[in-house]
Amino acid sequence: MWVGASRNAIAIADELVAKAATGGTVTPRQGVQLPTTGYAVGQRGIKGQFHYFEILDWVRRELSAVVAAGHYFGVWFNDGTYYLDVVKIHSELVPACRDAHERGELAIYDLGGQREIPAAEYVLAQGVEL
């Protein structure tokens, strides 16, 4: 479990909005930096076109569970749709691929390589049998 205070929901929502065009991951904890390595996998979320207050409401609903689980918030844009996700960061590729495959994720994000790994690629990653 993480220690320390969670960030204000408004600050998190603001950061998600700022990252919406390019996508990104946001930490929910004060003083906790986003890992520079690992693989971000969406755990649950919402998709569509959002007004700011819808994003803020979603962050408020999810914040305590995200903090308790040691997860993060993420925003991604694909084919005209925004995805707001609760994100788990795996330290290794194989578990990340398995998690994403089980959840039907469209992609995972390699924090160290700063690249998206689409489902077609992560299913075949390193010959992993899922």
Backbone as JSON Lines, residues from 0, in Angstrom:
{"i":0,"aa":"M","n":[0.84,-1.18,0.0],"ca":[0.0,0.0,0.0],"c":[0.89,1.24,0.0]}
{"i":1,"aa":"W","n":[0.43,2.27,-0.66],"ca":[1.19,3.52,-0.73],"c":[0.99,4.32,0.55]}
{"i":2,"aa":"V","n":[1.98,5.15,0.86],"ca":[1.85,6.07,1.98],"c":[1.8,7.48,1.44]}
{"i":3,"aa":"G","n":[1.32,8.41,2.26],"ca":[1.25,9.8,1.83],"c":[-0.14,10.16,1.34]}
{"i":4,"aa":"A","n":[-0.31,11.45,1.11],"ca":[-1.62,11.99,0.73],"c":[-1.87,11.87,-0.76]}
{"i":5,"aa":"S","n":[-3.13,11.72,-1.1],"ca":[-3.49,11.72,-2.52],"c":[-3.55,13.17,-3.0]}
{"i":6,"aa":"R","n":[-3.38,13.33,-4.29],"ca":[-3.48,14.64,-4.9],"c":[-4.95,15.05,-4.97]}
{"i":7,"aa":"N","n":[-5.18,16.31,-5.16],"ca":[-6.51,16.85,-5.32],"c":[-7.09,16.36,-6.65]}
{"i":8,"aa":"A","n":[-8.36,15.95,-6.65],"ca":[-9.01,15.44,-7.86],"c":[-8.98,16.47,-8.99]}
{"i":9,"aa":"I","n":[-9.08,17.74,-8.65],"ca":[-9.04,18.79,-9.68],"c":[-7.68,18.81,-10.37]}
{"i":10,"aa":"A","n":[-6.61,18.69,-9.59],"ca":[-5.26,18.69,-10.17],"c":[-5.07,17.48,-11.09]}
{"i":11,"aa":"I","n":[-5.59,16.33,-10.69],"ca":[-5.48,15.13,-11.52],"c":[-6.29,15.3,-12.81]}
{"i":12,"aa":"A","n":[-7.52,15.78,-12.69],"ca":[-8.36,16.01,-13.87],"c":[-7.7,17.01,-14.82]}
{"i":13,"aa":"D","n":[-7.13,18.08,-14.26],"ca":[-6.43,19.07,-15.09],"c":[-5.28,18.44,-15.86]}
{"i":14,"aa":"E","n":[-4.52,17.58,-15.2],"ca":[-3.39,16.92,-15.85],"c":[-3.86,15.94,-16.93]}
{"i":15,"aa":"L","n":[-4.94,15.24,-16.68],"ca":[-5.5,14.34,-17.69],"c":[-5.94,15.13,-18.92]}
{"i":16,"aa":"V","n":[-6.59,16.24,-18.72],"ca":[-7.02,17.09,-19.84],"c":[-5.81,17.59,-20.62]}
{"i":17,"aa":"A","n":[-4.76,18.0,-19.91],"ca":[-3.55,18.51,-20.57],"c":[-2.87,17.42,-21.4]}
{"i":18,"aa":"K","n":[-2.99,16.17,-20.98],"ca":[-2.33,15.07,-21.69],"c":[-3.24,14.39,-22.71]}
{"i":19,"aa":"A","n":[-4.48,14.83,-22.82],"ca":[-5.46,14.14,-23.65],"c":[-5.04,14.02,-25.11]}
{"i":20,"aa":"A","n":[-4.45,15.05,-25.67],"ca":[-4.11,15.04,-27.1],"c":[-3.03,14.01,-27.42]}
{"i":21,"aa":"T","n":[-2.08,13.81,-26.52],"ca":[-0.97,12.9,-26.78],"c":[-1.06,11.61,-25.99]}
{"i":22,"aa":"G","n":[-1.91,11.59,-24.97],"ca":[-2.01,10.43,-24.09],"c":[-0.99,10.51,-22.99]}
{"i":23,"aa":"G","n":[-1.28,9.82,-21.9],"ca":[-0.32,9.82,-20.81],"c":[-0.87,9.22,-19.54]}
{"i":24,"aa":"T","n":[-0.01,9.1,-18.57],"ca":[-0.33,8.51,-17.28],"c":[-0.07,9.54,-16.2]}
{"i":25,"aa":"V","n":[-0.92,9.54,-15.18],"ca":[-0.89,10.55,-14.13],"c":[-0.86,9.87,-12.77]}
{"i":26,"aa":"T","n":[0.0,10.33,-11.9],"ca":[0.08,9.77,-10.55],"c":[-0.98,10.41,-9.65]}
{"i":27,"aa":"P","n":[-1.61,9.61,-8.79],"ca":[-2.61,10.15,-7.89],"c":[-2.05,10.6,-6.54]}
{"i":28,"aa":"R","n":[-0.76,10.38,-6.3],"ca":[-0.17,10.66,-5.0],"c":[0.75,11.86,-5.01]}
{"i":29,"aa":"Q","n":[0.64,12.68,-3.97],"ca":[1.55,13.81,-3.82],"c":[2.96,13.3,-3.59]}
{"i":30,"aa":"G","n":[3.92,13.87,-4.28],"ca":[5.31,13.52,-4.08],"c":[5.74,12.2,-4.68]}
{"i":31,"aa":"V","n":[4.84,11.5,-5.37],"ca":[5.19,10.23,-6.0],"c":[5.3,10.44,-7.5]}
{"i":32,"aa":"Q","n":[6.49,10.17,-8.02],"ca":[6.72,10.34,-9.45],"c":[6.23,9.12,-10.22]}
{"i":33,"aa":"L","n":[5.87,9.36,-11.44],"ca":[5.49,8.27,-12.34],"c":[6.73,7.44,-12.62]}
{"i":34,"aa":"P","n":[6.62,6.11,-12.6],"ca":[7.79,5.28,-12.92],"c":[8.31,5.61,-14.33]}
{"i":35,"aa":"T","n":[9.6,5.46,-14.53],"ca":[10.2,5.73,-15.84],"c":[10.36,4.46,-16.66]}
{"i":36,"aa":"T","n":[10.09,3.31,-16.04],"ca":[10.12,2.04,-16.75],"c":[8.88,1.25,-16.37]}
{"i":37,"aa":"G","n":[8.58,0.25,-17.15],"ca":[7.42,-0.59,-16.89],"c":[6.42,-0.47,-18.02]}
{"i":38,"aa":"Y","n":[5.29,-1.14,-17.83],"ca":[4.28,-1.24,-18.88],"c":[2.92,-0.89,-18.3]}
{"i":39,"aa":"A","n":[2.3,0.16,-18.81],"ca":[1.01,0.63,-18.33],"c":[-0.11,-0.14,-19.01]}
{"i":40,"aa":"V","n":[-1.0,-0.71,-18.18],"ca":[-2.13,-1.5,-18.68],"c":[-3.41,-0.98,-18.04]}
{"i":41,"aa":"G","n":[-4.39,-0.63,-18.88],"ca":[-5.68,-0.18,-18.38],"c":[-6.39,-1.31,-17.65]}
{"i":42,"aa":"Q","n":[-6.97,-0.98,-16.49],"ca":[-7.68,-1.96,-15.69],"c":[-9.19,-1.82,-15.83]}
{"i":43,"aa":"R","n":[-9.66,-0.61,-15.86],"ca":[-11.07,-0.31,-16.06],"c":[-11.16,1.17,-16.41]}
{"i":44,"aa":"G","n":[-12.23,1.56,-17.03],"ca":[-12.33,2.96,-17.38],"c":[-13.58,3.27,-18.16]}
{"i":45,"aa":"I","n":[-13.55,4.44,-18.78],"ca":[-14.66,4.92,-19.58],"c":[-14.11,5.45,-20.89]}
{"i":46,"aa":"K","n":[-14.96,5.48,-21.92],"ca":[-14.51,5.99,-23.2],"c":[-15.59,6.86,-23.81]}
{"i":47,"aa":"G","n":[-15.17,7.79,-24.67],"ca":[-16.11,8.67,-25.35],"c":[-15.51,10.05,-25.53]}
{"i":48,"aa":"Q","n":[-16.39,11.03,-25.68],"ca":[-16.01,12.43,-25.73],"c":[-16.47,13.03,-24.41]}
{"i":49,"aa":"F","n":[-15.58,13.71,-23.7],"ca":[-15.9,14.14,-22.34],"c":[-15.84,15.64,-22.15]}
{"i":50,"aa":"H","n":[-16.74,16.13,-21.33],"ca":[-16.7,17.48,-20.82],"c":[-15.8,17.45,-19.59]}
{"i":51,"aa":"Y","n":[-15.15,18.54,-19.26],"ca":[-14.23,18.59,-18.12],"c":[-14.86,18.02,-16.85]}
{"i":52,"aa":"F","n":[-16.1,18.41,-16.57],"ca":[-16.71,17.99,-15.31],"c":[-17.02,16.49,-15.28]}
{"i":53,"aa":"E","n":[-17.17,15.86,-16.44],"ca":[-17.32,14.4,-16.48],"c":[-16.01,13.73,-16.09]}
{"i":54,"aa":"I","n":[-14.9,14.3,-16.55],"ca":[-13.58,13.77,-16.18],"c":[-13.36,13.94,-14.68]}
{"i":55,"aa":"L","n":[-13.67,15.12,-14.18],"ca":[-13.5,15.39,-12.76],"c":[-14.36,14.45,-11.91]}
{"i":56,"aa":"D","n":[-15.6,14.24,-12.29],"ca":[-16.47,13.32,-11.55],"c":[-15.92,11.91,-11.55]}
{"i":57,"aa":"W","n":[-15.4,11.46,-12.7],"ca":[-14.83,10.12,-12.78],"c":[-13.61,10.0,-11.87]}
{"i":58,"aa":"V","n":[-12.73,11.0,-11.89],"ca":[-11.55,10.98,-11.02],"c":[-11.98,10.91,-9.56]}
{"i":59,"aa":"R","n":[-12.96,11.72,-9.19],"ca":[-13.43,11.7,-7.79],"c":[-13.98,10.33,-7.4]}
{"i":60,"aa":"R","n":[-14.72,9.69,-8.29],"ca":[-15.28,8.36,-7.99],"c":[-14.18,7.31,-7.83]}
{"i":61,"aa":"E","n":[-13.14,7.41,-8.62],"ca":[-12.09,6.38,-8.65],"c":[-10.92,6.64,-7.7]}
{"i":62,"aa":"L","n":[-10.75,7.86,-7.26],"ca":[-9.52,8.26,-6.57],"c":[-9.14,7.37,-5.39]}
{"i":63,"aa":"S","n":[-10.04,7.12,-4.47],"ca":[-9.66,6.34,-3.29],"c":[-9.26,4.91,-3.66]}
{"i":64,"aa":"A","n":[-9.96,4.29,-4.61],"ca":[-9.61,2.93,-5.03],"c":[-8.28,2.89,-5.76]}
{"i":65,"aa":"V","n":[-8.02,3.9,-6.58],"ca":[-6.75,3.97,-7.32],"c":[-5.59,4.11,-6.35]}
{"i":66,"aa":"V","n":[-5.73,4.98,-5.38],"ca":[-4.68,5.18,-4.38],"c":[-4.47,3.9,-3.56]}
{"i":67,"aa":"A","n":[-5.55,3.29,-3.11],"ca":[-5.44,2.09,-2.28],"c":[-4.75,0.94,-3.01]}
{"i":68,"aa":"A","n":[-4.97,0.84,-4.33],"ca":[-4.38,-0.25,-5.12],"c":[-2.97,0.07,-5.61]}
{"i":69,"aa":"G","n":[-2.53,1.3,-5.45],"ca":[-1.22,1.69,-5.97],"c":[-1.22,1.85,-7.47]}
{"i":70,"aa":"H","n":[-2.37,2.18,-8.04],"ca":[-2.5,2.36,-9.48],"c":[-2.37,3.83,-9.86]}
{"i":71,"aa":"Y","n":[-2.61,4.13,-11.12],"ca":[-2.49,5.47,-11.68],"c":[-3.71,5.76,-12.52]}
{"i":72,"aa":"F","n":[-3.78,6.98,-13.06],"ca":[-4.82,7.36,-14.02],"c":[-4.16,7.5,-15.38]}
{"i":73,"aa":"G","n":[-4.91,7.17,-16.43],"ca":[-4.38,7.32,-17.77],"c":[-5.41,7.89,-18.71]}
{"i":74,"aa":"V","n":[-4.93,8.54,-19.75],"ca":[-5.79,9.05,-20.82],"c":[-5.14,8.68,-22.14]}
{"i":75,"aa":"W","n":[-5.94,8.18,-23.07],"ca":[-5.46,7.75,-24.38],"c":[-6.46,8.2,-25.42]}
{"i":76,"aa":"F","n":[-6.0,8.44,-26.62],"ca":[-6.87,8.84,-27.73],"c":[-6.64,7.87,-28.87]}
{"i":77,"aa":"N","n":[-7.71,7.26,-29.37],"ca":[-7.6,6.3,-30.46],"c":[-8.84,6.38,-31.34]}
{"i":78,"aa":"D","n":[-8.64,6.58,-32.63],"ca":[-9.74,6.59,-33.6],"c":[-10.9,7.49,-33.19]}
{"i":79,"aa":"G","n":[-10.59,8.7,-32.75],"ca":[-11.62,9.67,-32.42],"c":[-12.28,9.49,-31.07]}
{"i":80,"aa":"T","n":[-11.78,8.57,-30.27],"ca":[-12.36,8.29,-28.95],"c":[-11.31,8.47,-27.86]}
{"i":81,"aa":"Y","n":[-11.72,9.12,-26.78],"ca":[-10.86,9.26,-25.61],"c":[-11.14,8.12,-24.65]}
{"i":82,"aa":"Y","n":[-10.08,7.6,-24.05],"ca":[-10.18,6.55,-23.05],"c":[-9.59,7.07,-21.75]}
{"i":83,"aa":"L","n":[-10.37,7.02,-20.68],"ca":[-9.89,7.34,-19.35],"c":[-9.81,6.01,-18.6]}
{"i":84,"aa":"D","n":[-8.63,5.68,-18.13],"ca":[-8.41,4.37,-17.51],"c":[-7.78,4.49,-16.14]}
{"i":85,"aa":"V","n":[-8.13,3.54,-15.29],"ca":[-7.32,3.25,-14.11],"c":[-6.21,2.37,-14.65]}
{"i":86,"aa":"V","n":[-4.97,2.71,-14.33],"ca":[-3.81,2.06,-14.94],"c":[-2.97,1.34,-13.89]}
{"i":87,"aa":"K","n":[-2.63,0.09,-14.2],"ca":[-1.66,-0.66,-13.4],"c":[-0.36,-0.69,-14.18]}
{"i":88,"aa":"I","n":[0.74,-0.46,-13.49],"ca":[2.04,-0.49,-14.16],"c":[2.76,-1.77,-13.74]}
{"i":89,"aa":"H","n":[3.01,-2.6,-14.73],"ca":[3.75,-3.85,-14.52],"c":[5.23,-3.58,-14.76]}
{"i":90,"aa":"S","n":[6.09,-4.21,-14.0],"ca":[7.52,-4.03,-14.19],"c":[8.06,-4.88,-15.33]}
{"i":91,"aa":"E","n":[7.34,-5.96,-15.68],"ca":[7.82,-6.86,-16.74],"c":[6.8,-6.96,-17.86]}
{"i":92,"aa":"L","n":[7.31,-7.2,-19.07],"ca":[6.48,-7.24,-20.27],"c":[5.49,-8.4,-20.28]}
{"i":93,"aa":"V","n":[5.93,-9.61,-19.96],"ca":[5.05,-10.78,-20.07],"c":[3.8,-10.64,-19.21]}
{"i":94,"aa":"P","n":[3.92,-10.31,-17.91],"ca":[2.7,-10.13,-17.12],"c":[1.81,-9.0,-17.65]}
{"i":95,"aa":"A","n":[2.43,-7.94,-18.16],"ca":[1.66,-6.84,-18.74],"c":[0.87,-7.31,-19.95]}
{"i":96,"aa":"C","n":[1.5,-8.1,-20.8],"ca":[0.83,-8.63,-21.99],"c":[-0.33,-9.54,-21.6]}
{"i":97,"aa":"R","n":[-0.12,-10.39,-20.64],"ca":[-1.18,-11.3,-20.19],"c":[-2.36,-10.52,-19.61]}
{"i":98,"aa":"D","n":[-2.05,-9.54,-18.77],"ca":[-3.09,-8.71,-18.17],"c":[-3.9,-7.98,-19.25]}
{"i":99,"aa":"A","n":[-3.2,-7.37,-20.19],"ca":[-3.86,-6.62,-21.27],"c":[-4.71,-7.55,-22.13]}
{"i":100,"aa":"H","n":[-4.17,-8.72,-22.44],"ca":[-4.9,-9.68,-23.26],"c":[-6.19,-10.14,-22.57]}
{"i":101,"aa":"E","n":[-6.09,-10.43,-21.28],"ca":[-7.27,-10.86,-20.52],"c":[-8.34,-9.78,-20.45]}
{"i":102,"aa":"R","n":[-7.91,-8.53,-20.47],"ca":[-8.84,-7.41,-20.36],"c":[-9.32,-6.9,-21.73]}
{"i":103,"aa":"G","n":[-8.76,-7.44,-22.79],"ca":[-9.15,-6.99,-24.13],"c":[-8.68,-5.59,-24.45]}
{"i":104,"aa":"E","n":[-7.54,-5.21,-23.89],"ca":[-7.01,-3.86,-24.13],"c":[-6.54,-3.69,-25.57]}
{"i":105,"aa":"L","n":[-6.73,-2.51,-26.11],"ca":[-6.3,-2.21,-27.48],"c":[-4.79,-2.06,-27.57]}
{"i":106,"aa":"A","n":[-4.17,-1.65,-26.46],"ca":[-2.72,-1.42,-26.44],"c":[-2.24,-1.33,-25.0]}
{"i":107,"aa":"I","n":[-0.93,-1.45,-24.83],"ca":[-0.28,-1.13,-23.56],"c":[0.76,-0.07,-23.87]}
{"i":108,"aa":"Y","n":[1.32,0.55,-22.83],"ca":[2.31,1.59,-23.06],"c":[3.6,1.25,-22.35]}
{"i":109,"aa":"D","n":[4.67,1.25,-23.11],"ca":[6.02,0.99,-22.6],"c":[6.59,2.31,-22.1]}
{"i":110,"aa":"L","n":[6.65,2.48,-20.78],"ca":[7.14,3.74,-20.21],"c":[8.61,3.98,-20.53]}
{"i":111,"aa":"G","n":[9.42,2.94,-20.46],"ca":[10.85,3.09,-20.73],"c":[11.14,3.4,-22.19]}
{"i":112,"aa":"G","n":[10.43,2.73,-23.08],"ca":[10.63,2.93,-24.52],"c":[9.81,4.07,-25.09]}
{"i":113,"aa":"Q","n":[8.92,4.63,-24.26],"ca":[8.06,5.74,-24.67],"c":[7.33,5.41,-25.97]}
{"i":114,"aa":"R","n":[6.66,4.23,-25.97],"ca":[5.92,3.84,-27.17],"c":[4.72,3.0,-26.79]}
{"i":115,"aa":"E","n":[3.72,3.11,-27.65],"ca":[2.53,2.29,-27.52],"c":[2.8,0.93,-28.14]}
{"i":116,"aa":"I","n":[2.34,-0.11,-27.5],"ca":[2.45,-1.47,-28.04],"c":[1.03,-1.93,-28.33]}
{"i":117,"aa":"P","n":[0.62,-1.95,-29.6],"ca":[-0.76,-2.35,-29.93],"c":[-1.0,-3.83,-29.63]}
{"i":118,"aa":"A","n":[-2.26,-4.18,-29.48],"ca":[-2.64,-5.55,-29.12],"c":[-2.03,-6.58,-30.05]}
{"i":119,"aa":"A","n":[-2.04,-6.33,-31.34],"ca":[-1.5,-7.3,-32.29],"c":[-0.03,-7.58,-32.01]}
{"i":120,"aa":"E","n":[0.67,-6.59,-31.49],"ca":[2.1,-6.76,-31.17],"c":[2.3,-7.35,-29.78]}
{"i":121,"aa":"Y","n":[1.53,-6.89,-28.79],"ca":[1.78,-7.4,-27.44],"c":[1.35,-8.86,-27.29]}
{"i":122,"aa":"V","n":[0.39,-9.31,-28.08],"ca":[0.0,-10.73,-28.02],"c":[1.14,-11.61,-28.51]}
{"i":123,"aa":"L","n":[1.92,-11.11,-29.45],"ca":[3.03,-11.86,-30.01],"c":[4.37,-11.55,-29.34]}
{"i":124,"aa":"A","n":[4.35,-10.64,-28.36],"ca":[5.59,-10.16,-27.75],"c":[6.46,-11.32,-27.26]}
{"i":125,"aa":"Q","n":[7.66,-11.33,-27.76],"ca":[8.68,-12.29,-27.34],"c":[8.19,-13.74,-27.39]}
{"i":126,"aa":"G","n":[7.28,-14.04,-28.3],"ca":[6.78,-15.41,-28.43],"c":[5.98,-15.9,-27.25]}
{"i":127,"aa":"V","n":[5.42,-14.99,-26.49],"ca":[4.68,-15.34,-25.29],"c":[3.4,-16.09,-25.67]}
{"i":128,"aa":"E","n":[3.18,-17.19,-25.02],"ca":[1.92,-17.92,-25.22],"c":[0.93,-17.43,-24.18]}
{"i":129,"aa":"L","n":[-0.13,-16.85,-24.66],"ca":[-1.15,-16.34,-23.76],"c":[-2.26,-17.35,-23.68]}
